[in-house]
Amino acid sequence: MAPVPEQGPVQQLAAAGLHPPLHGVAEEGVALRDIAEVIGRHLDVPVTSVAPEAAEEHFTWLSPFMSLDVPVSNTLTRELLDWQPTRLSLLEDLAKDHYFHTPGHHLTSPQDATCAGQAVPARRGRGETGI
């Protein structure tokens, strides 16, 4: 009979009926305002505060989500899986240009197209965007 492999901490918790949330986030407590400021900077649009009483009118169907405060922690993920984030933080990643394409910008690599979820278009003639 083959030996039974040892269960890791996540499997032990699951066997006990416990399913703790494991979050693979590099940083904790990123404010929505900080995310909006990075996006606004790239799109060259102003970012302003919206009073809570005006949120429903401003954000329409998104307003219930915009008013949530749902912080996540990577503490359990780090401890249980001996995990450390190795990639860019959310704000560092958003600060890169690959999420924001301007008209006339040619997508030239799969990395460029990742943000839009689209295939990389064939090269076009001068002046054609291909988007």
LUMDREN-962328 format. One record per residue: residue number from 1; residue in one letter; x, y, z of N, C-alpha, C in turn. Coordinates in pm, 1 decimal. Layout:
# residues N
> NUM,A,X,Y,Z,X,Y,Z,X,Y,Z
...
END
This chain:
# residues 131
> 1,M,84.6,-117.5,0.0,0.0,0.0,0.0,89.3,124.1,0.0
> 2,A,53.8,220.6,-81.9,132.3,343.8,-91.8,111.5,427.2,34.3
> 3,P,216.6,496.2,77.8,201.5,580.6,197.0,107.4,697.2,167.6
> 4,V,31.4,735.3,267.1,-60.1,848.6,253.6,20.7,976.3,270.8
> 5,P,13.2,1067.0,171.3,90.7,1191.5,184.4,37.3,1275.1,300.7
> 6,E,126.8,1347.6,362.6,86.2,1437.2,470.9,-3.8,1546.4,415.6
> 7,Q,-101.9,1582.7,494.2,-188.6,1691.9,453.5,-124.8,1823.7,493.4
> 8,G,-133.2,1920.1,402.5,-86.3,2053.8,433.8,-187.3,2125.0,521.0
> 9,P,-155.4,2243.8,567.6,-244.8,2315.7,658.1,-380.7,2348.4,596.8
> 10,V,-384.7,2377.5,467.6,-512.6,2409.7,403.2,-600.1,2284.5,397.4
> 11,Q,-541.8,2170.7,362.0,-617.9,2046.5,356.5,-666.0,2005.8,495.9
> 12,Q,-584.7,2028.4,598.2,-625.0,1997.2,734.7,-744.7,2081.8,777.0
> 13,L,-742.1,2209.8,743.6,-855.1,2297.3,775.9,-981.0,2252.7,701.7
> 14,A,-965.8,2219.3,573.7,-1080.5,2175.8,493.6,-1137.2,2045.3,548.6
> 15,A,-1050.4,1953.5,589.6,-1097.0,1827.2,647.3,-1175.3,1851.8,775.9
> 16,A,-1143.4,1958.6,846.7,-1213.7,1993.2,969.7,-1339.6,2076.6,941.4
> 17,G,-1371.2,2096.3,813.0,-1489.9,2173.9,776.7,-1467.8,2323.8,778.4
> 18,L,-1343.6,2367.1,787.2,-1312.0,2509.6,788.9,-1255.7,2550.7,653.6
> 19,H,-1303.5,2661.0,602.5,-1257.1,2710.0,472.7,-1224.3,2857.9,485.0
> 20,P,-1107.9,2888.8,539.5,-1074.3,3030.3,558.7,-1049.7,3098.7,424.4
> 21,P,-1080.9,3226.8,416.6,-1054.0,3298.3,291.3,-903.5,3318.0,273.5
> 22,L,-854.9,3279.1,158.9,-713.8,3298.8,126.1,-707.7,3399.8,12.9
> 23,H,-643.4,3511.3,38.5,-637.8,3620.0,-58.7,-495.2,3635.6,-110.0
> 24,G,-479.7,3628.6,-241.2,-349.4,3648.3,-304.1,-330.8,3793.6,-344.8
> 25,V,-334.6,3881.2,-248.0,-316.5,4023.8,-275.9,-181.0,4067.3,-220.6
> 26,A,-115.4,4155.6,-292.6,15.5,4201.9,-248.7,4.1,4301.8,-135.0
> 27,E,-99.0,4385.6,-138.8,-112.7,4487.0,-35.3,-254.3,4486.2,18.9
> 28,E,-270.6,4542.4,134.9,-400.3,4543.8,201.4,-448.3,4687.3,214.6
> 29,G,-579.3,4704.5,207.2,-637.1,4835.7,233.4,-614.6,4939.0,125.6
> 30,V,-622.2,4900.7,-1.3,-607.5,4997.1,-109.7,-739.2,5073.7,-120.9
> 31,A,-731.6,5202.2,-108.6,-852.3,5285.8,-113.0,-902.4,5301.1,-255.9
> 32,L,-1035.4,5299.1,-270.6,-1097.3,5318.8,-401.5,-1052.8,5451.1,-463.0
> 33,R,-1037.9,5552.6,-381.0,-992.9,5683.1,-430.4,-855.3,5672.3,-496.9
> 34,D,-764.0,5594.8,-436.0,-630.3,5577.4,-493.9,-637.9,5509.3,-630.3
> 35,I,-724.9,5409.1,-641.3,-743.2,5340.4,-769.8,-799.8,5438.1,-872.9
> 36,A,-900.9,5514.4,-832.6,-963.3,5611.3,-923.4,-863.5,5717.0,-968.5
> 37,E,-775.5,5760.4,-879.1,-677.0,5863.2,-916.8,-580.0,5812.6,-1022.4
> 38,V,-536.5,5687.6,-1010.3,-445.9,5631.8,-1111.5,-517.6,5623.1,-1245.6
> 39,I,-640.3,5573.7,-1244.0,-716.4,5561.6,-1368.3,-743.7,5699.3,-1428.2
> 40,G,-784.7,5794.0,-1345.7,-810.1,5929.8,-1393.1,-688.1,5994.4,-1455.6
> 41,R,-573.2,5971.0,-1394.3,-448.1,6026.0,-1448.2,-419.7,5969.9,-1587.6
> 42,H,-437.3,5840.2,-1605.2,-410.4,5777.9,-1735.0,-510.9,5818.2,-1842.0
> 43,L,-634.7,5838.8,-1801.6,-737.9,5875.0,-1898.3,-754.9,6025.3,-1912.5
> 44,D,-677.4,6098.9,-1834.3,-681.5,6244.6,-1836.3,-822.5,6297.4,-1807.4
> 45,V,-881.9,6239.8,-1702.6,-1012.8,6286.0,-1656.6,-1001.3,6322.5,-1509.2
> 46,P,-1077.5,6422.2,-1465.7,-1069.2,6462.3,-1325.5,-1131.1,6356.9,-1233.6
> 47,V,-1075.8,6347.6,-1113.7,-1128.8,6258.6,-1011.7,-1177.7,6347.1,-898.5
> 48,T,-1304.5,6333.0,-864.9,-1361.8,6415.2,-759.2,-1430.4,6326.2,-657.2
> 49,S,-1445.0,6378.2,-537.0,-1519.5,6306.7,-433.0,-1668.1,6322.6,-459.7
> 50,V,-1742.4,6219.3,-421.8,-1887.3,6222.9,-434.5,-1944.2,6203.7,-294.4
> 51,A,-2028.4,6294.8,-253.5,-2090.8,6285.8,-121.0,-2175.7,6159.2,-113.2
> 52,P,-2181.0,6095.3,3.2,-2259.8,5971.6,16.2,-2404.6,5985.9,-31.4
> 53,E,-2466.1,6100.5,-4.9,-2605.5,6117.8,-46.5,-2619.9,6134.3,-198.1
> 54,A,-2511.2,6162.6,-268.3,-2515.3,6177.6,-414.3,-2462.4,6053.8,-486.8
> 55,A,-2415.0,5955.5,-411.8,-2351.0,5838.4,-472.5,-2446.0,5759.1,-561.3
> 56,E,-2569.5,5738.7,-516.7,-2661.8,5658.0,-595.5,-2689.4,5721.0,-731.9
> 57,E,-2708.5,5851.6,-733.7,-2732.9,5920.1,-860.5,-2607.6,5919.0,-948.4
> 58,H,-2491.9,5938.0,-887.8,-2367.6,5945.1,-964.7,-2325.9,5809.0,-1021.2
> 59,F,-2326.1,5707.5,-935.9,-2275.9,5576.4,-976.8,-2384.9,5483.2,-1029.9
> 60,T,-2509.3,5521.6,-1020.9,-2626.4,5443.3,-1063.2,-2616.3,5299.9,-1010.4
> 61,W,-2615.5,5200.7,-1099.0,-2617.7,5060.6,-1057.2,-2491.4,5018.5,-982.3
> 62,L,-2383.9,5092.8,-995.1,-2260.4,5058.6,-923.6,-2258.6,5109.4,-779.6
> 63,S,-2351.2,5197.2,-744.0,-2344.9,5261.3,-612.0,-2342.3,5163.5,-495.1
> 64,P,-2416.8,5052.4,-495.2,-2405.8,4961.7,-380.8,-2264.4,4905.4,-363.7
> 65,F,-2196.0,4883.0,-473.4,-2060.1,4829.1,-466.7,-1959.2,4935.8,-424.4
> 66,M,-1980.4,5058.1,-470.7,-1888.2,5166.6,-439.9,-1890.9,5203.9,-292.1
> 67,S,-2000.7,5175.5,-225.4,-2011.6,5212.8,-85.1,-1963.5,5103.0,9.4
> 68,L,-1927.4,4987.9,-43.2,-1880.5,4878.4,42.0,-1737.9,4903.6,89.4
> 69,D,-1712.8,4864.1,211.1,-1577.0,4865.4,264.6,-1542.9,4720.3,294.6
> 70,V,-1472.5,4656.3,202.0,-1445.2,4513.7,212.1,-1294.1,4490.1,206.5
> 71,P,-1227.6,4517.6,317.3,-1083.1,4496.7,316.8,-1049.9,4347.2,314.2
> 72,V,-940.1,4315.1,252.7,-891.9,4176.6,252.6,-752.8,4173.1,314.5
> 73,S,-720.5,4058.0,365.4,-589.8,4040.3,428.1,-522.3,3918.8,367.0
> 74,N,-392.9,3928.7,347.4,-317.3,3815.1,295.5,-245.6,3739.5,408.1
> 75,T,-274.8,3771.8,531.5,-204.5,3711.2,645.0,-218.7,3559.5,645.6
> 76,L,-342.3,3508.7,635.0,-360.9,3362.6,634.5,-291.7,3298.7,515.5
> 77,T,-300.0,3360.8,401.0,-235.8,3306.4,281.3,-85.0,3296.0,302.5
> 78,R,-26.0,3400.2,357.5,117.9,3398.8,384.6,154.5,3290.3,484.8
> 79,E,75.4,3281.2,593.2,107.7,3186.4,699.7,82.6,3041.8,658.6
> 80,L,-34.4,3014.6,602.5,-69.7,2876.7,570.1,7.0,2821.0,451.1
> 81,L,33.7,2905.1,354.1,98.6,2857.7,231.3,244.2,2899.3,219.9
> 82,D,293.4,2968.9,321.6,429.1,3022.7,316.9,448.2,3101.2,186.5
> 83,W,350.3,3186.4,158.2,344.5,3260.3,32.5,389.5,3403.9,52.1
> 84,Q,458.4,3456.4,-45.7,498.4,3596.8,-47.7,464.6,3654.0,-185.0
> 85,P,405.7,3771.9,-189.3,378.7,3832.3,-320.2,509.6,3864.8,-392.1
> 86,T,511.3,3837.9,-519.2,633.2,3862.9,-596.5,610.3,3958.4,-713.5
> 87,R,487.5,3989.7,-741.3,457.6,4077.0,-855.4,425.5,4217.2,-808.1
> 88,L,392.7,4301.6,-901.9,360.5,4440.3,-869.9,235.4,4449.0,-783.1
> 89,S,228.5,4552.9,-703.2,106.1,4579.5,-627.6,-0.5,4628.1,-726.4
> 90,L,-124.7,4635.3,-681.1,-232.9,4682.4,-767.6,-204.3,4821.3,-822.5
> 91,L,-166.8,4913.6,-735.5,-142.9,5051.4,-781.0,-20.8,5060.1,-871.7
> 92,E,82.7,4982.0,-843.9,200.1,4980.7,-932.4,162.7,4926.1,-1070.0
> 93,D,80.0,4820.8,-1070.3,38.8,4761.8,-1196.7,-49.7,4857.2,-1276.3
> 94,L,-143.9,4923.2,-1207.5,-230.4,5020.1,-1276.0,-151.0,5138.7,-1329.8
> 95,A,-40.9,5171.5,-1266.1,39.7,5285.2,-1309.9,109.9,5258.0,-1443.1
> 96,K,120.6,5132.0,-1480.4,181.5,5097.6,-1609.4,86.9,5136.7,-1722.0
> 97,D,138.9,5155.2,-1839.9,56.9,5197.8,-1953.3,-24.4,5086.3,-2018.0
> 98,H,-1.1,4961.3,-1982.0,-64.9,4852.5,-2056.3,-215.6,4840.6,-2034.5
> 99,Y,-273.6,4910.9,-1940.0,-418.3,4908.2,-1922.1,-488.4,5020.8,-1997.0
> 100,F,-414.3,5117.0,-2043.1,-473.6,5237.9,-2099.2,-416.2,5264.6,-2236.7
> 101,H,-498.4,5243.4,-2336.9,-454.9,5264.7,-2474.5,-522.3,5389.3,-2528.5
> 102,T,-445.8,5469.2,-2595.1,-501.4,5589.6,-2654.8,-534.0,5561.5,-2801.3
> 103,P,-626.7,5636.0,-2859.9,-656.8,5616.1,-3001.7,-528.6,5627.6,-3084.0
> 104,G,-516.0,5537.3,-3177.4,-396.6,5538.0,-3262.0,-284.7,5452.0,-3206.9
> 105,H,-300.5,5401.5,-3084.7,-198.3,5314.5,-3025.2,-217.1,5173.4,-3080.2
> 106,H,-110.4,5115.4,-3132.8,-116.9,4980.2,-3187.2,-86.9,4880.3,-3077.4
> 107,L,-172.8,4779.5,-3063.9,-141.1,4667.7,-2975.9,-38.7,4583.2,-3049.9
> 108,T,73.0,4556.8,-2984.5,179.5,4486.4,-3055.0,219.4,4355.8,-2989.6
> 109,S,168.1,4327.3,-2871.1,207.5,4203.2,-2805.4,90.3,4148.2,-2726.8
> 110,P,95.4,4020.3,-2692.0,-11.4,3963.4,-2609.9,-26.5,4036.8,-2477.3
> 111,Q,82.6,4088.5,-2421.1,75.1,4162.2,-2295.9,-6.4,4290.0,-2313.9
> 112,D,6.4,4356.0,-2429.0,-70.9,4476.6,-2455.8,-219.8,4445.4,-2460.4
> 113,A,-256.5,4330.9,-2515.6,-396.4,4296.9,-2534.2,-460.8,4238.2,-2409.8
> 114,T,-381.3,4197.4,-2313.3,-434.0,4132.0,-2194.6,-539.7,4215.1,-2126.1
> 115,C,-516.5,4345.4,-2113.4,-610.4,4428.8,-2040.0,-745.2,4436.9,-2108.8
> 116,A,-747.5,4426.8,-2239.0,-872.9,4440.7,-2311.8,-938.2,4305.9,-2339.8
> 117,G,-867.4,4196.8,-2307.2,-921.6,4064.9,-2330.6,-944.2,4037.3,-2477.8
> 118,Q,-859.7,4091.6,-2561.9,-879.0,4074.0,-2704.8,-752.9,4017.7,-2768.4
> 119,A,-771.6,3959.2,-2883.8,-657.3,3906.0,-2956.8,-574.5,4021.4,-3012.4
> 120,V,-447.9,3996.3,-3031.6,-361.0,4098.7,-3087.7,-392.1,4111.9,-3235.9
> 121,P,-428.7,4231.8,-3280.3,-463.4,4248.3,-3421.8,-339.3,4241.3,-3510.2
> 122,A,-364.2,4208.7,-3634.7,-255.0,4208.5,-3731.8,-206.7,4351.1,-3751.1
> 123,R,-81.3,4366.7,-3789.6,-27.2,4499.9,-3817.1,-107.4,4567.9,-3926.0
> 124,R,-134.5,4692.7,-3908.2,-213.1,4767.9,-4004.9,-121.9,4866.8,-4076.9
> 125,G,-178.7,4923.3,-4180.2,-104.9,5025.4,-4252.6,-94.2,5152.9,-4171.2
> 126,R,-14.6,5242.7,-4215.2,7.3,5369.5,-4144.5,-124.9,5442.4,-4124.1
> 127,G,-149.7,5484.4,-3999.0,-270.1,5559.1,-3967.6,-389.0,5475.1,-3928.0
> 128,E,-378.5,5343.4,-3939.8,-490.0,5256.9,-3899.3,-460.2,5202.0,-3760.7
> 129,T,-557.8,5205.4,-3674.5,-534.4,5160.9,-3538.0,-541.8,5010.4,-3522.1
> 130,G,-628.5,4945.1,-3597.1,-644.0,4800.6,-3579.3,-726.4,4766.2,-3456.4
> 131,I,-782.5,4866.9,-3393.0,-863.4,4840.5,-3272.7,-1008.7,4864.1,-3305.4
END
